[in-house]
Amino acid sequence: MSVISWIVLGLLAGAIAKILLPGRDPGGLIGTTLIGVAGAFTGGWLSARYLDRPIANEFYDGPTWVAAIGGSLVLLIVYRLLFGHSRSR
C-alpha cells in the first residue's frame, strides 16, 4: 500500500477507534484523526516487527485493519491519559 492508502486507512481507523472508545478527547476531531493516522502506522509497524505478521499490500486485508484500529485505540488511550485532565470542563 502507498502512504496515501495508509493515511486514508488511519483516518478511518481513527474514526472507528473513536466509536469504540467514546468520550471527550482533548484534541477534538482533528486530534483524533491524527492519532488514527499515527495509530495505523504504529499498529502496522508493530504487527510486522513483533508479531511476525507482515502487512499485506491490499487495502481490504482484515489483519491490516485490525492492526490499524488496535494501534489507534492504544494511542488514543495513551493520549487521553497524558492530556485528558489538562483541559477544564
C-alpha positions in Angstrom: 0.0 0.0 0.0 1.1 3.5 -0.6 1.5 6.2 2.0 -1.8 7.8 0.9 -3.6 4.5 1.5 -2.1 4.3 5.0 -3.3 7.9 5.6 -6.9 7.0 4.5 -6.8 3.8 6.5 -5.6 5.8 9.5 -8.4 8.3 9.1 -10.9 5.5 9.0 -9.2 3.6 11.9 -9.3 6.8 14.0 -13.0 7.2 13.4 -13.6 3.5 14.3 -11.4 3.9 17.4 -13.4 7.0 18.4 -16.7 5.0 18.0 -15.3 2.1 20.1 -13.9 4.5 22.8 -16.5 7.3 23.1 -15.9 10.4 25.2 -14.3 13.7 25.2 -10.9 13.9 23.6 -8.5 16.8 24.4 -7.7 17.3 20.7 -11.2 17.1 19.3 -11.9 15.7 15.8 -8.6 16.8 14.2 -6.6 15.4 17.1 -8.4 12.1 17.0 -7.9 11.7 13.2 -4.2 12.5 13.5 -4.0 9.9 16.3 -5.7 7.5 13.9 -3.1 8.0 11.2 -0.3 7.6 13.7 -2.0 4.5 15.1 -2.3 3.0 11.7 1.4 3.4 11.1 2.3 2.3 14.6 0.0 -0.7 14.5 1.2 -1.8 11.1 4.8 -1.5 12.2 4.3 -3.4 15.4 2.4 -6.1 13.7 5.1 -6.6 11.1 8.0 -6.2 13.5 7.0 -8.2 16.6 4.0 -10.4 15.7 5.7 -11.7 12.5 2.7 -10.8 10.5 3.8 -8.8 7.5 1.2 -6.2 6.4 -0.4 -7.1 3.1 -0.3 -4.8 0.1 -4.1 -4.9 -0.1 -6.3 -2.2 1.4 -9.1 -4.6 2.3 -6.9 -7.1 4.3 -8.5 -7.8 7.6 -5.4 -8.1 9.8 -4.2 -4.8 8.4 -7.4 -3.1 9.6 -7.2 -4.8 13.0 -3.6 -3.6 13.4 -4.5 -0.1 12.4 -7.6 0.1 14.7 -5.6 -1.5 17.5 -2.8 1.0 17.1 -5.3 3.8 17.0 -7.0 2.6 20.2 -3.7 2.3 22.1 -2.6 5.8 21.0 -6.0 7.3 21.8 -5.9 5.8 25.3 -2.4 7.0 25.9 -3.3 10.4 24.6 -6.3 10.6 27.0 -4.1 9.5 29.9 -1.5 12.1 29.2 -3.5 15.1 28.2 -7.1 14.4 29.2 -7.1 16.1 32.6 -5.2 19.3 31.5 -8.3 20.8 29.9 -11.0 22.4 32.1 -14.5 21.0 31.6 
